[in-house]
Amino acid sequence: MLGRGSEEAQACRAAGVPFEVVPAVTSAIAAPAYAGIPVTHRAVAPAFAVVTGHEDPTKDATQVDWAALARFPGTLVLLMAVGRIGDIAAALVAAGKDPATPVAMVRWGTTPRQETLAATLADVGEQVARTGFGSPAVTVVGQVAALRDELAWFDRRPLSGVSVLVPRTRHQAGELSARLRALGADPVEAATIAVEPPRAPDDLRARLRAMAGGAHDWVAFTSANAVEAASGALADLGLDARAYARVRIAAVGPGTAEALAAAGLTPDLVPARATTRDLAAALLAAAGPGQAPGCCSRAPTSPPPPSPTRWPRPGGTPTRSRPTAPCRSTTCLRTSAAGWSAARSTSSPWRRRRRPATSSACSAAPAPGGPDRLDRPGHVGDLP
């Protein structure tokens, strides 16, 4: 309304260019409504008139009859009137309009930047000059402008007037930004991180293939991106969610749990707080005292036979002999200054404890048929 769409349509017609007209809600109604101002009200405004405040400067004389509008029994909605609001108000007052008539000017209506200036015909020009209130704005003159104090809603939401930085990947920022806008915030998307394919995709596929074969007890996902990457790698291998049948699944938080659910998987463990530190603590709590997730923990059904090699207990006390063999676990769970490393284990039928690593090598695993327990200082056990 009062735009130049019709002039553009005429130009298209003259040039033989086809066009379509898509009707929409005019800013003359939408902006006041978002500011809590109805343009009509049964008690005070039975009609409204939309008037331009900026006529074509090439015209010989103005066409707006301000004297007639001063007598109009309803609401005046002025578009493009910010620059001349002082003169317009003076003309209305000079024609008999009450100087105390409420005026509201809504700038950037329906956007997070929306703001409203409340005044009267007597002082609106002065307030605009003093505050620097500028375009684009819709001006409402009439008693309905006073209803804003009662009906305002859009700019009274919890985060109205707040700018929030969203440093997520571009394809993930949209959902959070939409939720922030619903609370009144102005989200500023700045992609400070990017998700890229793994540098060694064959290694990821090999680990997933081993997982499907029973080489792991737990798989922990620390982001929805990890779920997507693992699903893609499984698809490359011709596998699906059934590959997780022999492991238990941990998710760092509810967002990751939702991504797993979308893939048809329900995590067995989700920490109360979505941090990797809390994920590690939850895994340890699930394992129980003196144990840690990572290896099979099924207790032997009968005592293992003795063997010639002897391993000392703490303090030099001898214990049951056992043969040794190369460790069959690819990665042992260990504690270090950097935190917990990933856990991987064999499917041995015995409970196994791992020695805390000071290097990449793990403690020796028992040979088949030998005793399956090491009691050494600092060893961590296994999750049932």
Secondary structure as UniProt FT lines:
FT   HELIX           5..15
FT   HELIX           27..34
FT   TURN            35..36
FT   TURN            42..44
FT   STRAND          48..52
FT   TURN            57..58
FT   HELIX           66..70
FT   STRAND          75..79
FT   HELIX           82..84
FT   HELIX           85..94
FT   TURN            95..96
FT   TURN            99..100
FT   STRAND          102..107
FT   TURN            109..110
FT   TURN            112..113
FT   STRAND          115..120
FT   TURN            121..123
FT   HELIX           124..131
FT   STRAND          137..141
FT   HELIX           143..147
FT   HELIX           148..151
FT   HELIX           154..156
FT   TURN            158..161
FT   STRAND          163..166
FT   HELIX           170..182
FT   TURN            183..184
FT   STRAND          186..189
FT   HELIX           201..212
FT   TURN            213..214
FT   STRAND          218..221
FT   HELIX           224..236
FT   TURN            237..238
FT   HELIX           241..244
FT   TURN            245..246
FT   STRAND          248..251
FT   HELIX           254..262
FT   TURN            263..264
FT   HELIX           276..287
FT   TURN            289..290
FT   TURN            293..294
FT   STRAND          310..312
FT   HELIX           314..316
FT   STRAND          318..321
FT   STRAND          324..325
FT   TURN            337..338
FT   STRAND          365..366
FT   TURN            368..369
FT   TURN            377..378
//
